């Protein structure tokens, strides 16, 4: 489990990042973010080279000879620094995302740009989080915590995607709203995901039983809120128009199902990892079951 948590994931994310950088170099061409900026082929190749180098900085420490020379502490700092740079770069792309023309491919809608940048953010986030992650001694609970940490990362990513797509929104037959609504929802989901991560780190020395109990209940409440948002999205799922582009019902269903399932998964894993006897574990399992039962009901409404 130690390898799965604090060893394997950052290196795997680095490998994916290096492969993406190499692919960008190989497919480099002129890119124009409409009404924002234009990048020539050389600029795109430089971006690909930067991603390749950052990926290698995460991945190269796997080489035993280098680990002995530099040491664990030095490579840990390199991994974390590379992960932070990847997250910052992807956030910048999300902030300026717009419909894009890619030479050799054609015009690409804004949502594909946001999804691509969010995927990069996920690689950096996973590498960053699991560089610090120290698994539990119990292998079963360690797996549960691993899944919970991953689910927290996915909640953050969904918030990032919603924030990046912010625009005039019309969910047909339900309501209309401006970009402020999507901004608030996106930021709220990012905050909820971060708070879930903090709660998973409840195992710090010196915490009182009262503090642990409060964190257990906070984990349940936050998980239920995340799941409830997803169930609400499923219940009102229909086609929508976002920033002048019409999307079918499947997009809102995907977003809703992802949040609902992540909420149930977080509730279950938080309950098991908490491990305390009393009402909190019972309520956690009950609310998990209720969220899973509500999923098909919301889908048929």
HUQUIZI-V227777 format. One record per backbone hydrogen bond with DSSP energy under -1.0 kcal/mol. NH is the residue of the N-H (numbers start at 0). CO is the residue of the C=O. If there is no record, write none. Layout:
# HUQUIZI-V227777
nh=NH co=CO
nh=NH co=CO
This chain:
# HUQUIZI-V227777
nh=4 co=0
nh=5 co=1
nh=7 co=2
nh=11 co=7
nh=12 co=8
nh=13 co=9
nh=14 co=10
nh=15 co=11
nh=16 co=12
nh=17 co=13
nh=18 co=14
nh=19 co=15
nh=20 co=16
nh=21 co=17
nh=22 co=18
nh=23 co=19
nh=24 co=20
nh=25 co=21
nh=26 co=22
nh=30 co=38
nh=31 co=100
nh=32 co=36
nh=33 co=98
nh=35 co=32
nh=36 co=32
nh=38 co=30
nh=43 co=39
nh=44 co=40
nh=45 co=41
nh=46 co=42
nh=47 co=43
nh=48 co=44
nh=49 co=45
nh=50 co=46
nh=51 co=47
nh=52 co=48
nh=53 co=49
nh=54 co=50
nh=55 co=51
nh=56 co=52
nh=57 co=53
nh=58 co=54
nh=59 co=55
nh=61 co=58
nh=62 co=59
nh=66 co=62
nh=67 co=63
nh=68 co=64
nh=69 co=65
nh=70 co=66
nh=74 co=70
nh=75 co=71
nh=76 co=72
nh=77 co=73
nh=78 co=74
nh=79 co=75
nh=80 co=76
nh=81 co=77
nh=82 co=78
nh=83 co=79
nh=84 co=80
nh=85 co=81
nh=86 co=82
nh=87 co=83
nh=88 co=84
nh=89 co=85
nh=90 co=86
nh=91 co=87
nh=92 co=88
nh=93 co=89
nh=94 co=90
nh=95 co=91
nh=99 co=107
nh=100 co=31
nh=101 co=105
nh=102 co=29
nh=104 co=101
nh=105 co=101
nh=107 co=99
nh=112 co=108
nh=113 co=109
nh=114 co=110
nh=115 co=111
nh=116 co=112
nh=117 co=113
nh=118 co=114
nh=119 co=115
nh=120 co=116
nh=121 co=117
nh=122 co=118
nh=123 co=119
nh=124 co=120
nh=125 co=121
nh=126 co=122
nh=127 co=123
nh=128 co=124
nh=129 co=125
nh=131 co=128
nh=141 co=137
nh=142 co=138
nh=143 co=139
nh=144 co=140
nh=145 co=141
nh=146 co=142
nh=147 co=143
nh=148 co=144
nh=149 co=145
nh=150 co=146
nh=151 co=147
nh=152 co=148
nh=153 co=149
nh=154 co=150
nh=155 co=151
nh=156 co=152
nh=157 co=153
nh=158 co=154
nh=159 co=155
nh=160 co=156
nh=161 co=157
nh=162 co=158
nh=163 co=159
nh=164 co=160
nh=165 co=162
nh=168 co=176
nh=169 co=240
nh=170 co=174
nh=171 co=238
nh=173 co=170
nh=174 co=170
nh=176 co=168
nh=180 co=177
nh=182 co=178
nh=183 co=179
nh=184 co=180
nh=185 co=181
nh=186 co=182
nh=187 co=183
nh=188 co=184
nh=189 co=185
nh=190 co=186
nh=191 co=187
nh=192 co=188
nh=193 co=189
nh=194 co=190
nh=195 co=191
nh=196 co=192
nh=197 co=193
nh=198 co=194
nh=199 co=195
nh=201 co=198
nh=206 co=203
nh=211 co=207
nh=212 co=208
nh=213 co=209
nh=214 co=210
nh=215 co=211
nh=216 co=212
nh=217 co=213
nh=218 co=214
nh=219 co=215
nh=220 co=216
nh=221 co=217
nh=222 co=218
nh=223 co=219
nh=224 co=220
nh=225 co=221
nh=226 co=222
nh=227 co=223
nh=228 co=224
nh=229 co=225
nh=230 co=226
nh=231 co=227
nh=232 co=228
nh=233 co=229
nh=234 co=230
nh=235 co=231
nh=236 co=233
nh=239 co=246
nh=240 co=169
nh=241 co=244
nh=242 co=167
nh=244 co=241
nh=246 co=239
nh=250 co=247
nh=252 co=248
nh=253 co=249
nh=254 co=250
nh=255 co=251
nh=256 co=252
nh=257 co=253
nh=258 co=254
nh=259 co=255
nh=260 co=256
nh=261 co=257
nh=262 co=258
nh=263 co=259
nh=264 co=260
nh=265 co=261
nh=266 co=262
nh=267 co=263
nh=268 co=264
nh=269 co=265
nh=270 co=266
nh=271 co=267
nh=272 co=268
nh=273 co=269
nh=274 co=270
nh=282 co=278
nh=283 co=279
nh=284 co=280
nh=285 co=281
nh=286 co=282
nh=287 co=283
nh=288 co=284
nh=289 co=285
nh=290 co=286
nh=291 co=287
nh=292 co=288
nh=293 co=289
nh=294 co=290
nh=296 co=292
nh=297 co=293
nh=298 co=294
nh=299 co=295
